[in-house]
Amino acid sequence: MGRSPSTTPLGRSSNMASSASLPIISGGLSISTSLSSSSSSSSSSSSSSSSSSSSSSSSSSSSSSSSSSSSSSSSSSSSSSSSSSSSSSSSSSSSSSSSSSSINHSSTVFNAAGPHTIINGKEVVNFASANYLGFESCTSALEKYGVGSCGPRGFYGTVDVHLDCEARIAKFLGTPDCILYPYGLSTMFSAIPAFCKKGDIIIADEGVHWGIQNGLYLSRSTIVYFKHNDMESLQSTLEKVTLQNKRAKKLRRYIVVEAVYQNSGQIAPLDEIIRLKEKYHFRVLLDESNSFGVLGSSGRGITEHYGVPIEKIDIITAAMGHALATEGGFCVGSVRITDHQRLSSSGYVFSASLPPYLPAAAITAIDVLVEKPDLITKLNKNIAVLCKGLSDIRGLQLVSDVKSPIVFLRLKNSTGSLMCDSQLLEQIAEQVLKEDLVFVVTSKRSTLDKCRLPVGIRLFVSAAHSESDLRKASESMKRVAAAVLAARD
């Protein structure tokens, strides 16, 4: 069927105006972290005050506010991303600053999230932060670019380093083009609704993370879930949807999956997904947030891991806060795919662009990854060591893949209640931190989270973890889990 010149890259008509005529919403997505010192706090305050007095428009004022928050985050980093992260000492002034807060945080981080970090004044082994390659944040670009972009990409918010980063990611992955987003979650929030509209069909894994779930909801498409990582369930779902919907062949149809699932640590069988995609004529939208920079011999993700040409995947998204130790996200694909998002993706059009020092850090991190592929070898070795240490843990079962940087543990015998399971796992995590200074996290679920998988404990493995860190974590988890679960019995 023919398509008019006003249609989108994937077949739906569009009435979008040019980027210059798009309304600008003040208050783009901002990035904030705990302040590392009282001087950082006062600096942020004065910066915010200064920007407020010098701005006349709401958009500019909001971007300055976002800039101040990013400045606070940047001042807590200590070196360029080309060095591996190391343990930092506790700051008494940050403890004072935190204690004055009216919000009670049980586990507040007081310095950079490396393999060791400071929690409530104590140094702990950190398995709660997804910094897979052990990079630290970049500070060298701060002097050149400052901390804020002061506008959306289409309205004077594009800095040369944004274009450089997009080109670097596209070259690294071997795709025609790349588009940057200011926040990791906003990438999936925005990319899915940009292409999927009311009436379209989306087949999604029941275990996809919260960011993807929101993108699915915002698309207003017909959503059908298949059993987690079950290719027989996917095939039967595709066949059923195709046969039952007589208009299916005329609609846009997508399969939405994660490369490494955040809610299970399992790797998607991409080769089988592509086979089914081609058989039933669906497109694939793949999130590589936890596989980019991790899977494959050179860190190019799940396509390299399976030896699949990246052109087989229609749309790939990823957050940069995991392997690259920075912030923001990206989407790669054909030029038509990226160009469509520059006018039709809300997270790109209406948000202040990524603060320039963050894409600068991403570029440096990719360069280091190319120069030091042994980082991935070290990461894989650490994953294997931790998995072996936790393989016989009492009362818990290891469900993640052996190549996954997310080591995921679930209860062998559920209580029958999601809330009770969560409380039990949270008790284990709290005891491990309190008794052995090992920081792990549980997969908490809100009432809005539609993930249908059991909850569990997540350990994010880093190439920067030492063998003693891994041994300490496994021994602590074994001892505490046995004690907590025995008390329940």
N, C-alpha and C positions, 0 to 999 in steps of 0.2 A: 504494500500500500504506500502511495506517495506521501511525502512529508513536506510541509510548507517551510519556507525559510525561517519562520518565527518559532519553530519547534525547538525543544531542548535537545541536548545530545542523545538522550535515550528515548525520545519519541513523544514527549508531551508538549503541547503548545505552551508558550510562555509570553506574558505581557510585561516582563521586567523592563524597567527603564534603564538608562545608562547609569554607570556608577556615580557620575557627577551629580545626578538628580536624586540619589537615594537619601532619605532622611537620616540624620546622624543622631543616634541615641546616646546621651551622656551616660557615663558609668559603665564603661566596658569591663569585661572580666578582669579582676585584679588577682594578684598572687600575694599571699601573706603568709609569713611564718613567725615563729617565736623570735623575739629580739634577743640578741646574744649579749648585749651589754646596755647599761644605762645610757652611755654616750650615743649608742645607736638609736635609742628611743628619743633622746632630745634632738638628735640630728633629724630624725624623721618628722618630729613635731614641727621644728623650725622650717623644714622644707615644705611641709603641707601648708603652713601659715603663709609663707612667701608666695607659693603658687596661687593660693586663694586670693591674695590681694592683687596679683598681677593679671588674673584672668577675668575676662568679661563674659565669656560664653559658658553655658553649662557643660558642653562637651569638653572644652579645654580644662575646666575645673576638675571634671571627673577623671580625665586622663592624668592630671597632676597627682590626684589622690592615689590612683593606681600606681603611679611612679614612685610615690613616697613609700608605699608598701613594699614594692620591689626593691627599693634602696635599702630598707631595713633587712630584707632577706639577703641582699648581696653583701652587706657589711659583715654578715656572720660567716662568710666563706673566706678561706685563707690562702688559696693558691689557684693556678690555672688548671683546666681540666686535663692537661697532659700528664699530671702527676697522679699517682694512686693515692687514695684517701688514707689518712692516719688518725690516730686517736688524739683528741684535744683535751686540755685540762678544763676543769670546771670554773665558771666565772661566778664569783660571789655576788657581783652586782646584778647579774641576770636572775639569780635566785631571789634577790630582794625585789626585783621588778615583777617577777612572777607571783610572789606571795601576796602582792598588793592587789592582784586581780580578783574580781568578784566571782569569776568562774572557777569552779573546782575541777581541775584536770588531774586525774589519778596518775598519769604518766606524761609529764611534760618534758620535751627534749630541749636542752639548753645549748647545743652546739651542732656542728655539721653532722649529718647522718651517715657516718662512715661505718666500718666494721665494728668499731667501738663508739659509744656516744655517752652523753651525760643525761641521766634520768633522775630528776629530783635530787641533784647534788651528788649522785653516785655514778661511777663509770660502769657501764654494762656492755655485754656482748650483744650486738644489734642484729637481730634477724627479723626486724619489723619494717625495715625500709627497703624498697625495691631499687637498690643501687647495684645492679648486677655486676658491672665491671669495676666498681670501686673508684670511680672518678670523683673528684671534688669540683665545686662550682668554679666558673671562670671569673676572674676579677680584672684581667688586663683590659678588656673591652670597655670597662666602666669609665675610664678616664677619657676615652675618645667619644663615646656615644651618650654618656649619662645613663639614667635609669628608666626613662619613659619615652614612648614613641609619640605621645600627645595627639593621637588621632587614629581612626580606622584606616585600613590599608588603602581604601579608595578615596580617602580625603586627607592627604598629606601625612599619612601615618606609615608610608613605605620608606624604609631606610635601605641603603645599599646592602647592608649585611643580611636583610631579609631575602633579597634576591640571590645573594651568594649562597645562603643556606639552602634555599630551594634547589638551586642548581647542583649543590654538593650532594644533597640527599638523592636527587634524581640520578646523578651520575653513579653514586655508590650502589644503588639498587638496580640500575640499568633500565629505568623507565623514561618515557618521553618528557614528563613534566612532574612538578610537585607544587603543592600549595600549603603554606603554613597557617596554623591556627594559634590563637593566643593562649589556649588552655587545652590540656589533654582531653578532658571529657567533652568539651564543646566540639571536638572534631567529629565524634560519632553522633552527638546531639544534632549536629547541623548537616553532616554529609548524607545521612539516611533520608531526612525530609527533603533535602535538595533534589533527590532523584526519585524517591518513592512518594506517591501521592494517593489520594483517596481512590479506591477501586483497584489499586495494584495489589499484587500478592507477594507476601514475604514468608518464606519458610525459615524459621530460626531455631537454633539449638535452645533447649529449655534451660541451659546453664549459663547463658550469656550474662555479662555483668550489667550493673545498674545503668551505666552510660549508654550502652546499646539499647537497653529496655526503653529508656526515655526517647531515644531517636526513633524507635519503632512506634511508640505512642504518638509522637508528634507528627509522624508521617500520615496518620489516619488510614493507613493501608489495611488490608485484610491480613491478619497475622495468624499463622499456624505454627505451633511448636512441635518439634520431633524430640524423641528421647535423647538424652545427653550422649554425644559422641557415638551414637548407634547408627551405623550406615544402613542397616536393614530397615530401621524405623524411618530414616530419611527417604529411602527409596520408595517405601510404601506410601509415605506422605506425599511425595512428589507425584506418584502415579494416581493417587486418590484425588488430589487437587486438580490434576490435569483432566481426568475423566469426568469429574463431577461438574466442573465449570466449563460450559460450552464456549465461553468467551475467553478462556484462559490463553489461547494462542494469540489473541489480539491484545492482551494486557502485558504490562511489564512485570516480570517475575524475578524474584531474587532469593538467593540462599544467603543467610547472614550467620557467620560463625567467627569464633576467635581461633587464632593459631595456637596459643597456649591459654587455656581457660583459667581465669583468675579465681573461679569458684571451685576448682578441682585440681589444678596443676596438670591437667591432661593435655596432650597434644592432639590436634585435629588430624584425622587421616586425609590429608589434602589430595593425595592421588585419587582416592576413591570419590571424594567430593567433586573433583573435576570430571571424572568419568560420568557421574550422575548428572552433573550440570549440562554436559554436552548431549547426553541422551535425552533429557527432558527439556532442553532449550531454556535454561535458567541462567541468570547472571549471578556472579559470586561477589559479595561484599565481605571482605576479610579484615578483621582487626588484629594487628601485629604488635600491640602495645607490649606484650610480655615475651615476644620472640625476636623482635628487631634488635640486632646487636648481640644476640644470644645463640640462636639456632644457626646451623650451617657452619662450615669450616672457617668462613671469614665473617660470620655474623650478619649475613644478608637476609636472614629470616627463614621462614618455613619453606619457601619455594626452593631455596638452596639446600635445605635439609632433605627434601624429597627429590631434588634434582628435576623440579618442574619449571618450565619456562615461566617467567613472571607475567608474560603477556596473557597467560591462561586465566589470570585473575583480573576481573573487570575494575574493581575499586579496592585499594588497600589503604587503611588508615592505621595510625599508631600514635601513642603518646610518647613524648621525648623524656619524660621524667623518670624512666626506669633505667635503661642501659646508658643513656647519654648524660644522666645526672644534671639535667637542666629542666626547663618547663616548656609547655606548649605541645602542639601536636602537628601532624602533617597528613596529607592525603596524596597518594601518587597514582598515576594512571596516564591515559592519553591526554593530549593537549585539550581535546574537547571536554574531557571529564573535569579538568582543573579550571578551564575557562568558564564553564557553566557555574561552578561554585563561586567564582568571583562576583557574580551578580545575584545568585540565587541562594547562597548559603548564609543563614542569619548570623552564625557565629563568626563568619569572616567579614560580612558587610557591616554589621552594626556594633562590633566590639573594637575597642582600642587594640591596636596591633601588639604583637609580642615585643616586650622591652628589648632593645637592640643587643644588650650584652648576653641575652639568653640564646639567640641563634648563633652568636659568635662562639659561645661555649659549645654548642652542638657541632659546629664545624670542626673545632679543635678536637672534640671527642671522637668524631668519625676519623679524623686524620690519625689519631693515636691508635684507634682500632685497626686501621689499615696497616700501620707501621708495626704494631705489636699483636699479631694474631694469637700469640701465646696466652693472652689474657683469656680467650675463650677456652683454650686447653686447660688453664688453671681453674676456670669456673666449672667446667665439666668434671674435673677431678674432685673439686669440693662438693659438687652435687652428689657424686657417687659415694664419697666418704660419709656424708650426712645420711643419705638414704640407707646405706649399709648399717649405720649406727642405730637407725630408728626402725629397722625392718622387723624386729621382734619385740616392739614396745607393747607392754601389757595393756589390754583394753582399747587400744587404738590401732587403726590400720592405715597403712601408707597407700594412698590411692593415686598419687601423682606419677607421671612418667619419669624414667631415669635420666632423661635429658632436660627435664623442666627445671627452671630456676626457682619455681615455686614448689617447695616440698609441703605437701598437703596431707594432714592427718585427720581422720574421722573416727567417731566412736564405733566400735565393733557392734555393740548392742545399744541401740537408741532407747531413750526413756519413753519414746512415743510422743513427746512434746518438743516442738522446736524451741520453745522458751527454756524448758528444763535442760535440753541438750546444750543450748548456748550458755546457760549459767554454769553448767558443769565444766565446759571447756574454758570458760572465762576464769573459773577458779584455778584450773591447772596453770593457765597463763600467768595469773597473778602470783601464784606460789613460786613458779619458776623464776620470776623477776625478783620477788622478795627474798627467797632463800639463796639463789645462785647467781643473781644479777645477769640473767639471760632474758633478753627482751624478744618476745614472740607476740603474735596477734591472732585473734579469732576472726572468723568471717562473719561479722555482725550483720544482721538483716533488719531493715526497717519494715514497717507495715506496707510501704509502697513497693518494696522489692519483690518482683515476681519470679525470682530464681527458684526453681523447684528442686534444687539439690540439697542434700543434708549439709548442715554447718560443719565447720572444722577448724583446726589450728593451722595457720600458714607460717612457714619459715621461708623468708626470701634469702637465697644464698648469693654471696658475693665472691668475686675472684679475690677480694682483699681479705677474706676470712683466713685465719691461720688454721693449721690442723688442730691446735689446742682449742681454738674457738669452737670448732665443729665437734670435737670430742666432749667438751664441756656441755654443749647444748644437748647432745644426744643422751649423755649420762644424766643430766638434770631432768630432761623430759621423761626418761624411763622411771626414775625414782619418784618424781612428783606424781606422774600419772598413775602409777601403781598405788601410791598412798591415797590419793583422792578417790579413785574408783573403788578401792577396797573399802573405804569408809562408806561409800554409797551402798555397796552390797551388804 
